[in-house]
Amino acid sequence: MKPGITGWAQVNYPYGSNLDDTQRKLEYDLYYIRHFSFVLDASIVLKTIHIMLGGKGR
C-alpha cells in the first residue's frame, strides 16, 4: 500500500506516542490490508471529512 494523508488507523485511533499506541495502530493498518475494499476506502474518506470539519483533528 502506498502511504497517504489519511488511513483506517488515523481516523479510528488517536495520536499515540508510545510503543503500545504504535502497536495498536499497526493492528488497524493490518485490518485495513485484510479488508481492503471500496466501501472501506469510502468510509475512511467520510470519516476524514467529518474529523476535519468537526475540528477533532490534532
MOPAC internal coordinates of N, CA, C and O (Angstrom, degrees):
PM7 1SCF
backbone

  N    0.0000 0     0.00 0     0.00 0    0    0    0
  C    1.4290 1     0.00 0     0.00 0    1    0    0
  C    1.5274 1   109.90 1     0.00 0    2    1    0
  O    1.2310 1   121.18 1   -43.91 1    3    2    1
  N    1.2962 1   115.34 1   136.09 1    3    2    1
  C    1.4579 1   119.61 1   174.58 1    5    3    2
  C    1.5274 1   108.55 1   -79.84 1    6    5    3
  O    1.2310 1   120.34 1   -38.89 1    7    6    5
  N    1.3244 1   116.96 1   141.11 1    7    6    5
  C    1.4610 1   118.66 1   177.95 1    9    7    6
  C    1.5235 1   110.75 1   -69.98 1   10    9    7
  O    1.2310 1   121.06 1   -27.57 1   11   10    9
  N    1.3133 1   115.57 1   152.43 1   11   10    9
  C    1.4553 1   120.44 1   179.18 1   13   11   10
  C    1.5154 1   110.73 1  -137.79 1   14   13   11
  O    1.2310 1   121.00 1    12.48 1   15   14   13
  N    1.3185 1   115.70 1  -167.52 1   15   14   13
  C    1.4586 1   119.39 1  -178.11 1   17   15   14
  C    1.5231 1   112.35 1   -86.72 1   18   17   15
  O    1.2310 1   119.74 1   167.45 1   19   18   17
  N    1.3035 1   118.11 1   -12.55 1   19   18   17
  C    1.4523 1   121.73 1   178.82 1   21   19   18
  C    1.5174 1   109.08 1  -146.36 1   22   21   19
  O    1.2310 1   120.55 1   -10.53 1   23   22   21
  N    1.2904 1   116.55 1   169.47 1   23   22   21
  C    1.4539 1   120.32 1  -179.82 1   25   23   22
  C    1.5125 1   110.85 1  -172.35 1   26   25   23
  O    1.2310 1   120.55 1    -6.33 1   27   26   25
  N    1.3186 1   116.55 1   173.67 1   27   26   25
  C    1.4511 1   122.91 1  -177.46 1   29   27   26
  C    1.5337 1   110.89 1   -58.50 1   30   29   27
  O    1.2310 1   120.17 1   136.19 1   31   30   29
  N    1.3209 1   117.29 1   -43.81 1   31   30   29
  C    1.4669 1   120.53 1   179.89 1   33   31   30
  C    1.5321 1   110.86 1   -67.37 1   34   33   31
  O    1.2310 1   119.92 1   141.88 1   35   34   33
  N    1.3162 1   117.75 1   -38.12 1   35   34   33
  C    1.4562 1   121.34 1  -176.46 1   37   35   34
  C    1.5251 1   112.11 1   -67.11 1   38   37   35
  O    1.2310 1   120.05 1   144.57 1   39   38   37
  N    1.3262 1   117.51 1   -35.43 1   39   38   37
  C    1.4673 1   119.46 1  -177.40 1   41   39   38
  C    1.5258 1   112.71 1   -90.03 1   42   41   39
  O    1.2310 1   119.71 1   168.74 1   43   42   41
  N    1.3256 1   118.15 1   -11.26 1   43   42   41
  C    1.4581 1   120.49 1  -177.27 1   45   43   42
  C    1.5207 1   114.75 1  -113.69 1   46   45   43
  O    1.2310 1   119.99 1   170.50 1   47   46   45
  N    1.3051 1   117.62 1    -9.50 1   47   46   45
  C    1.4573 1   119.84 1  -177.34 1   49   47   46
  C    1.5179 1   109.08 1  -137.15 1   50   49   47
  O    1.2310 1   120.03 1   -45.63 1   51   50   49
  N    1.3213 1   117.54 1   134.37 1   51   50   49
  C    1.4723 1   119.32 1  -178.47 1   53   51   50
  C    1.5187 1   111.70 1   -68.06 1   54   53   51
  O    1.2310 1   121.54 1   -12.49 1   55   54   53
  N    1.3064 1   114.66 1   167.51 1   55   54   53
  C    1.4582 1   120.81 1   178.12 1   57   55   54
  C    1.5191 1   109.28 1   -57.30 1   58   57   55
  O    1.2310 1   120.69 1   -45.01 1   59   58   57
  N    1.3095 1   116.29 1   134.99 1   59   58   57
  C    1.4576 1   120.35 1   178.71 1   61   59   58
  C    1.5104 1   110.61 1  -127.92 1   62   61   59
  O    1.2310 1   121.37 1   -31.90 1   63   62   61
  N    1.3122 1   114.99 1   148.10 1   63   62   61
  C    1.4540 1   118.20 1  -177.01 1   65   63   62
  C    1.5222 1   113.05 1  -125.59 1   66   65   63
  O    1.2310 1   120.55 1  -170.45 1   67   66   65
  N    1.3285 1   116.56 1     9.55 1   67   66   65
  C    1.4634 1   117.44 1   178.91 1   69   67   66
  C    1.5248 1   110.51 1  -124.69 1   70   69   67
  O    1.2310 1   120.73 1    -2.90 1   71   70   69
  N    1.2887 1   116.21 1   177.10 1   71   70   69
  C    1.4615 1   121.60 1  -175.51 1   73   71   70
  C    1.5266 1   112.35 1   -64.39 1   74   73   71
  O    1.2310 1   119.86 1   141.38 1   75   74   73
  N    1.3200 1   117.87 1   -38.62 1   75   74   73
  C    1.4684 1   120.52 1   179.35 1   77   75   74
  C    1.5237 1   111.25 1   -63.37 1   78   77   75
  O    1.2310 1   120.31 1   137.93 1   79   78   77
  N    1.3379 1   117.01 1   -42.07 1   79   78   77
  C    1.4622 1   120.67 1   177.75 1   81   79   78
  C    1.5192 1   111.16 1   -64.53 1   82   81   79
  O    1.2310 1   120.40 1   140.39 1   83   82   81
  N    1.3076 1   116.84 1   -39.61 1   83   82   81
  C    1.4651 1   121.22 1   178.70 1   85   83   82
  C    1.5237 1   110.42 1   -63.33 1   86   85   83
  O    1.2310 1   120.43 1   137.85 1   87   86   85
  N    1.3112 1   116.79 1   -42.15 1   87   86   85
  C    1.4628 1   120.69 1   178.87 1   89   87   86
  C    1.5322 1   110.65 1   -64.80 1   90   89   87
  O    1.2310 1   120.29 1   138.37 1   91   90   89
  N    1.3238 1   117.04 1   -41.63 1   91   90   89
  C    1.4703 1   120.46 1   179.19 1   93   91   90
  C    1.5259 1   110.60 1   -63.41 1   94   93   91
  O    1.2310 1   120.28 1   137.61 1   95   94   93
  N    1.3372 1   117.08 1   -42.39 1   95   94   93
  C    1.4671 1   119.65 1   178.60 1   97   95   94
  C    1.5275 1   111.14 1   -64.92 1   98   97   95
  O    1.2310 1   120.34 1   145.24 1   99   98   97
  N    1.3235 1   116.96 1   -34.76 1   99   98   97
  C    1.4620 1   120.33 1   175.74 1  101   99   98
  C    1.5215 1   110.26 1   -61.71 1  102  101   99
  O    1.2310 1   120.07 1   141.19 1  103  102  101
  N    1.3162 1   117.47 1   -38.81 1  103  102  101
  C    1.4613 1   120.83 1   177.20 1  105  103  102
  C    1.5277 1   111.26 1   -60.77 1  106  105  103
  O    1.2310 1   120.43 1   139.42 1  107  106  105
  N    1.3357 1   116.77 1   -40.58 1  107  106  105
  C    1.4607 1   120.45 1   176.16 1  109  107  106
  C    1.5289 1   110.94 1   -64.25 1  110  109  107
  O    1.2310 1   120.37 1   138.52 1  111  110  109
  N    1.3147 1   116.89 1   -41.48 1  111  110  109
  C    1.4673 1   120.52 1   178.97 1  113  111  110
  C    1.5289 1   111.18 1   -63.92 1  114  113  111
  O    1.2310 1   120.23 1   139.25 1  115  114  113
  N    1.3235 1   117.16 1   -40.75 1  115  114  113
  C    1.4594 1   120.24 1   178.35 1  117  115  114
  C    1.5245 1   111.26 1   -67.15 1  118  117  115
  O    1.2310 1   120.36 1   143.75 1  119  118  117
  N    1.3311 1   116.92 1   -36.25 1  119  118  117
  C    1.4674 1   120.60 1   174.68 1  121  119  118
  C    1.5264 1   109.57 1   -59.67 1  122  121  119
  O    1.2310 1   120.76 1   134.79 1  123  122  121
  N    1.3260 1   116.16 1   -45.21 1  123  122  121
  C    1.4647 1   120.61 1   179.65 1  125  123  122
  C    1.5306 1   111.29 1   -59.07 1  126  125  123
  O    1.2310 1   120.61 1   135.69 1  127  126  125
  N    1.3094 1   116.44 1   -44.31 1  127  126  125
  C    1.4644 1   119.91 1  -179.21 1  129  127  126
  C    1.5299 1   110.59 1   -63.15 1  130  129  127
  O    1.2310 1   120.12 1   138.41 1  131  130  129
  N    1.3260 1   117.38 1   -41.59 1  131  130  129
  C    1.4731 1   121.11 1  -179.33 1  133  131  130
  C    1.5147 1   112.73 1   -69.87 1  134  133  131
  O    1.2310 1   119.87 1   148.83 1  135  134  133
  N    1.3374 1   117.85 1   -31.17 1  135  134  133
  C    1.4634 1   121.68 1  -174.07 1  137  135  134
  C    1.5239 1   112.73 1  -114.00 1  138  137  135
  O    1.2310 1   120.40 1  -155.16 1  139  138  137
  N    1.3134 1   116.84 1    24.84 1  139  138  137
  C    1.4597 1   123.09 1  -178.56 1  141  139  138
  C    1.5317 1   110.48 1   -52.31 1  142  141  139
  O    1.2310 1   120.74 1   -55.21 1  143  142  141
  N    1.3288 1   116.20 1   124.79 1  143  142  141
  C    1.4676 1   120.88 1   177.76 1  145  143  142
  C    1.5301 1   109.19 1  -162.75 1  146  145  143
  O    1.2310 1   121.43 1   -13.55 1  147  146  145
  N    1.3068 1   114.87 1   166.45 1  147  146  145
  C    1.4589 1   120.33 1   177.26 1  149  147  146
  C    1.5281 1   110.13 1   -64.04 1  150  149  147
  O    1.2310 1   120.36 1   140.27 1  151  150  149
  N    1.3243 1   116.92 1   -39.73 1  151  150  149
  C    1.4613 1   121.37 1  -178.81 1  153  151  150
  C    1.5370 1   110.32 1   -63.66 1  154  153  151
  O    1.2310 1   120.09 1   137.71 1  155  154  153
  N    1.3127 1   117.43 1   -42.29 1  155  154  153
  C    1.4627 1   120.62 1   178.40 1  157  155  154
  C    1.5276 1   110.17 1   -65.40 1  158  157  155
  O    1.2310 1   120.05 1   138.17 1  159  158  157
  N    1.3127 1   117.50 1   -41.83 1  159  158  157
  C    1.4673 1   120.62 1   177.24 1  161  159  158
  C    1.5287 1   111.23 1   -62.88 1  162  161  159
  O    1.2310 1   120.46 1   138.50 1  163  162  161
  N    1.3323 1   116.73 1   -41.50 1  163  162  161
  C    1.4650 1   120.22 1   178.06 1  165  163  162
  C    1.5259 1   110.30 1   -63.34 1  166  165  163
  O    1.2310 1   120.27 1   141.16 1  167  166  165
  N    1.3115 1   117.08 1   -38.84 1  167  166  165
  C    1.4587 1   121.71 1   177.53 1  169  167  166
  C    1.5264 1   110.77 1   -62.19 1  170  169  167
  O    1.2310 1   120.31 1   138.03 1  171  170  169
  N    1.3193 1   117.02 1   -41.97 1  171  170  169
  C    1.4657 1   121.61 1   178.50 1  173  171  170
  C    1.5267 1   110.50 1   -62.51 1  174  173  171
  O    1.2310 1   120.47 1   135.98 1  175  174  173
  N    1.3122 1   116.72 1   -44.02 1  175  174  173
  C    1.4654 1   120.84 1   179.67 1  177  175  174
  C    1.5271 1   110.16 1   -62.23 1  178  177  175
  O    1.2310 1   120.29 1   133.59 1  179  178  177
  N    1.3299 1   117.05 1   -46.41 1  179  178  177
  C    1.4626 1   120.23 1  -179.39 1  181  179  178
  C    1.5276 1   111.61 1   -64.57 1  182  181  179
  O    1.2310 1   120.04 1   138.82 1  183  182  181
  N    1.3303 1   117.53 1   -41.18 1  183  182  181
  C    1.4600 1   120.15 1   177.81 1  185  183  182
  C    1.5212 1   110.98 1   -65.60 1  186  185  183
  O    1.2310 1   120.27 1   142.46 1  187  186  185
  N    1.3256 1   117.08 1   -37.54 1  187  186  185
  C    1.4677 1   120.99 1   178.14 1  189  187  186
  C    1.5246 1   110.44 1   -62.14 1  190  189  187
  O    1.2310 1   120.50 1   134.03 1  191  190  189
  N    1.3133 1   116.64 1   -45.97 1  191  190  189
  C    1.4667 1   121.05 1   178.91 1  193  191  190
  C    1.5237 1   110.20 1   -62.32 1  194  193  191
  O    1.2310 1   120.46 1   136.82 1  195  194  193
  N    1.3255 1   116.73 1   -43.18 1  195  194  193
  C    1.4617 1   121.24 1   179.42 1  197  195  194
  C    1.5374 1   110.81 1   -61.29 1  198  197  195
  O    1.2310 1   120.35 1   136.19 1  199  198  197
  N    1.3068 1   116.93 1   -43.81 1  199  198  197
  C    1.4688 1   121.18 1   178.76 1  201  199  198
  C    1.5246 1   110.86 1   -64.10 1  202  201  199
  O    1.2310 1   120.51 1   137.35 1  203  202  201
  N    1.3321 1   116.64 1   -42.65 1  203  202  201
  C    1.4674 1   120.18 1  -178.62 1  205  203  202
  C    1.5331 1   111.30 1   -66.51 1  206  205  203
  O    1.2310 1   120.52 1   134.68 1  207  206  205
  N    1.3198 1   116.61 1   -45.32 1  207  206  205
  C    1.4527 1   119.59 1  -178.02 1  209  207  206
  C    1.5218 1   112.50 1   -74.01 1  210  209  207
  O    1.2310 1   120.67 1   151.46 1  211  210  209
  N    1.3271 1   116.33 1   -28.54 1  211  210  209
  C    1.4549 1   120.35 1  -179.85 1  213  211  210
  C    1.5077 1   113.50 1   -83.90 1  214  213  211
  O    1.2310 1   120.33 1   175.59 1  215  214  213
  N    1.3154 1   116.98 1    -4.41 1  215  214  213
  C    1.4576 1   120.92 1   179.06 1  217  215  214
  C    1.5199 1   113.73 1    68.47 1  218  217  215
  O    1.2310 1   120.63 1  -154.73 1  219  218  217
  N    1.3260 1   116.39 1    25.27 1  219  218  217
  C    1.4599 1   120.75 1  -177.66 1  221  219  218
  C    1.5277 1   113.11 1   -90.83 1  222  221  219
  O    1.2310 1   120.23 1   172.13 1  223  222  221
  N    1.3106 1   117.17 1    -7.87 1  223  222  221
  C    1.4648 1   120.75 1   179.52 1  225  223  222
  C    1.5152 1   111.09 1   -71.73 1  226  225  223
  O    1.2310 1   121.50 1   -19.77 1  227  226  225
  N    1.3196 1   114.74 1   160.23 1  227  226  225
  C    1.4666 1   118.80 1  -179.51 1  229  227  226
  C    1.4904 1   111.14 1  -115.52 1  230  229  227
  O    1.2310 1   120.10 1   180.00 1  231  230  229

